[in-house]
Amino acid sequence: MTSPTLLPLALIATLACAGPACAEKYKAALDGKSEVPPTTSSGTGTADIDYDPATKKLSWTLSYSGLTGPATAAHFHGPAEPGKNAGVMVPIPNATSSPAEGSATLTDAQAADFEAGKYYVNVHTAANPAGEIRGQVTK
């Protein structure tokens, strides 16, 4: 027999997982050695990423320092494994200052590539327009 008090608890647990508390945590550690081809930049960065597979919502905080100059842009690129380049999939607005925060909802195809580990974060500068620091997104 099921206790009448268990039903409300089950409902609360279900609703709690419908929000950001159930987002999966991802991270990218950015440096010049990870660029393709590598840069000599001493810049570094970190992207802390939350991804909700139910809604396909991607949220991030990108922080960086030590670049050769101001960041001109930053993006999520894909699909690509480490050591390979790919096109821009998700722009990171306001990335000209650190930290940059934002979110986007992925398409089904983007979500599949993201979940397969085929996205990387790239920060661009005037001295390195193809990308100064880069980091593969990992769970």
N, C-alpha and C positions, 0 to 999 in steps of 0.2 A: 504494500500500500504506500502511496506517495503522500508525504506530509504536505499539508496546504502551505506551509511556510517555505518550502523549497521552490515552488513555482515563481514567486516574486524574485527570489535570489537568482534563479536561472535567467529570468528576463533582464535583470540588472546586469548580469555578466554579459549577456548577448549585446545589450545596448552599449556597454562600455567598450566592447571591441569594435563598434561601428565608428568610433572616433579616432583621433590621432594617436591614442594610447596603443593601438594595435599596429601602427605603422612599423615597417621593417627598417632597421638601421643600416645605413651604408656609409662608406667613407672613401675619400680619395686623398692621398698624400701627394702633393705636387712638387716637382723639382725639375731643373733643366736637363738632368740626365735621362729623364723619361720622355723628353721630346723626341720626335723623329723628323730630321736628325737631331741628336742631342745639342743643347746649347751649353755655353760656359757660365750661364747665369748662377749667381749665388742665391737667387731668390727661392723662396719656399712658400708653400701654402697648404691649406687643409680645407676640404669640403666635407661638412657634416650633412648627411642627406637622410631624409625620411621618405619612405615610399609606401603608399597604401595600395596593395594589389587589388583591393576591392573597387576602389574608385580610380585607380591609376594616377593618383595625385603624387607628384614629386615636389618636395620642399627642401630647401637647402640654405645653409649659411656657408659662404665662401670667405676665407680669410687668407691673406697673403702679405709678404713683406720682402724687402731686399731686392726688388726688381731693378732693372737697369734704368727705368724711368716709370712714369705713370702708366697704369694699365689702360689700354685703349679699348679692350673688349674682353669678354670671357664667355665661354659656351660649354655645353655638353655636346660632345661629338660622338658619332657612331654610325653604323655598327663597325667596331674594330677591336681586335685583340691588342694586347700590349705589343709595341713595335710596329704597328700599322696605323696609317692615317685614314680619317674618314671625314665626311662633311658635318656641318653644324646640324644638330637635331633640336636642341633647345637653347635659345639665347639666355644669358644671365644678365638681365637689365641692371643698371646702376653698378656695374662691376668696376667702374673707374675709381672707386674708393673701397677700402676694406674696413669692416666686413660688408659683404653684399648678401642680402637675403632675398628670397623669392620663392615662387612656386609655379607649377605648370601642370596641366593634365595631359598625360601621354595618350597617343593613339594606341590601338591594339598592337600594331607593328612595332612602334617605339617601345611599348611596355615589354613585348617579347624580347627585344634586343637588350633592353635595360636589365631585365631579370636574368638574361643569359650572360651577363658580365661584359657586354660589348659596348659600354659607354666609357668615355673618359672626359675629364674636365681640363680645359685649356685656358690659360690666361695669356693674352697678347699684349705686346708693347710696340712702340714705334721702332725700337732697335730690333725687335723680333716679331715682325708682323704675322708670321705663320704660327707663332706661339713661343712664349719664353719659358713657361713652366707648365707641366702636364702631370696628371695622375689618373690612373685607371680606377674606376669605381668598383669597389669590392664590398661584399656583405660583411 
